[in-house]
């Protein structure tokens, strides 16, 4: 787990470098807020298409080779991004990066391989902490390299830094990461036909509460991705911020995520159960989204972002843990891939919808609508908690 943590951390630092940059990069090529939403969505769209393929391939040939190939592809995409000189090249580079980033399903399947049901939430939380730490250092590095002036930002240096970090993650995987999936398990997968495989996955998704858990994950991710997409444009208009200020703020959210997922969520899940954490996280995310538009200064914005980060960080590992516990062990890789595809679909819909709200209704509306959606998720999560508890999943 320690080696996987390091690899995911280094790769996510590279990903985080780009986060505060992209909206400004899009606007540099005269993209509208709605077009920026599509730019953010294209990465997730291609990731959605490839996540089940990476997950199933990792069940067949092992986790390690899938991670190596996909990390190499991500490195190439960042180099392309660094030298993009038209909007279509920006879109194409992000599409390639998203296709390779479907390997995240493999990382979660690796966790499922090396943990027991009793410590599954803790294991998912450790990988989630790597995400959080990546979002601490990555946005701060990217923002500092790009600069504070949105009109004269440096777009090349952050992308090359991201490429170097993903290349380092590839090297670490080659040298340090052992295979987690035994050959016997891979042979068993190879004997399954394509039809029977999807039949098993379909049966898994029909297990009590699983479909509703995936729906909750989709809605929460949709709201959070919409916030990520529009926040830089909102802060530019609200405070006159550029990539650097946004990078530091996203680093702050990453710090919250790392703290919650790295240590707190495991203890809370043991005490209260994952289902209660999902409900509490949904409520916190709703309140934080509602508070953002009313923040007229950093002193008011920081607590709102604290609550947003806390809510989403409680929900994500708890949802992954509950889904993994509710499906047969033999199809965890494929099921995590399908689950990942569902949440990446939310990262397609969320940015596009938020961009449209931003452009046509105003800069505050992505946050108001997000708060309303999460209020509905609170009710849905409470109902799901009662259902899974009745069937013994919790």
Secondary structure, DSSP 8 states (H G I E B T S, - for coil): -HHHHHHHHHHHHHHHHHHHHHHHHHHHTT--HHHHHHHHHHHHHHHHHHHHHHHHHHHHH-HHHHHHHHHHHHHHHHHHHHT--SHHHHHHHHHHHHHHGGGHHHHHHHHHHHS-GGGHHHHHHHHHHHHHHHHHHHHHHHHHHH-S-GGG---HHHHHHHHHHHHHHHHHHHHH----S-HHHHHHHHTS-HHHHHHHHHHHHTSTTHHHHHHHHHHHHHHHHHHHHHHHHHHHHHH---HHHHHHHHHHHHHHHHHIIIIIHHHHHHHH-HHHHHHHHHHHHHHHHHHHTT--SHHHHHHHHHHHHHHHHHHHHHHHHHHHHHS-GGGHHHHHHHHHHHHHHHHHHHHHHHHHHHHHT-TTHHHHHHHHHHHHHHHHHHHHHHHHHHTT--
